[in-house]
Amino acid sequence: MTSGLGSLTLHTDPSWKYYPVKTAAYGPSKSALNAYTIVLAHELRDSAFKINVIDPGYTATDFNHHSGPGSVESAASFIIKHTLTDENAPTGQYFSNDIEDETGISPW
């Protein structure tokens, strides 16, 4: 599980809705996870494993005092969509419920 706050591309885009949110530990830890995902997907590219990161979106949970606009049900549905896949599923991708297009692919 990752977060949009781990996207270096989004963090440099002043038009991104969460651009002002800069954290000292949480965001960089997710950026590191994203980098590891790229490396691991490459290492396992010839195996049956699919290595991706999934950002369920800004979800109303205890972690953020229920301030997120997304529901737990929507986040869970998005996670399941990108984990219950077949051998033709992509690998080395960054899927985000906050990306508002049909791919759901977030920039790294």
Protein Blocks (a to p, Z undefined) as FASTA:
>chain_A
ZZfklpmklmmmmkbmklmpccfklmmmmmmmmmmmmmmmmmmmmmmbdcddddebjadd
fkloopafbdfklmmmmmmmmmmccfkbcehiacdfkbccfkopacZZ
